[in-house]
Amino acid sequence: MKNETQNTIGNRIKEARERAGLLQSDLAKEVGFASPTAISLIENDERKVNAEVLGKIADALHVDVNDLLGKEAKKADFMYALRADKDLTNNDREKIKDFYNFIKNKK
């Protein structure tokens, strides 16, 4: 079981940064901070992060903001996405759905 300090926003940012292979100085530059100290303070939960900065951090790390917040991201509904594409015919949608189910059941 994770302890409380491992489940902080700072720790999640640090883990995402390390997975991305970035140094604190790299992330600071991407976010627009003058020095990596700001990233260090955020990762150690000694500095709060506002929504705008959190969005920049998520973009720089190529992660969803919800991952950094510790929230489970909702999965996109495949059929909803198909219905939203107005360029597809009903026949196209059925073929795509059949192919999707074929691949899904192949696993």
Residue pairs with C-beta under 8 A, 6 or more apart in sequence:
5 11
5 45
7 70
8 45
9 42
9 45
9 49
9 54
9 68
9 69
9 70
10 42
10 43
10 44
10 45
11 43
11 45
12 67
12 68
12 69
12 70
13 39
13 42
13 43
13 49
13 57
13 61
13 68
14 43
16 61
16 63
16 67
16 68
17 24
17 27
17 39
17 43
17 61
19 61
20 60
20 61
20 62
22 30
22 60
22 61
23 36
24 36
24 39
24 40
24 43
25 35
25 36
25 39
27 36
27 39
27 57
27 60
27 61
28 34
28 35
28 36
28 37
28 38
28 39
30 56
30 60
31 38
31 39
31 53
31 56
31 57
31 60
32 56
33 39
38 47
41 47
42 49
42 57
49 57
54 65
54 68
54 69
55 65
57 68
58 64
58 65
58 67
58 68
61 68
64 73
66 72
66 73
67 73
78 97
78 100
79 97
82 88
82 93
82 96
82 97
83 93
88 96
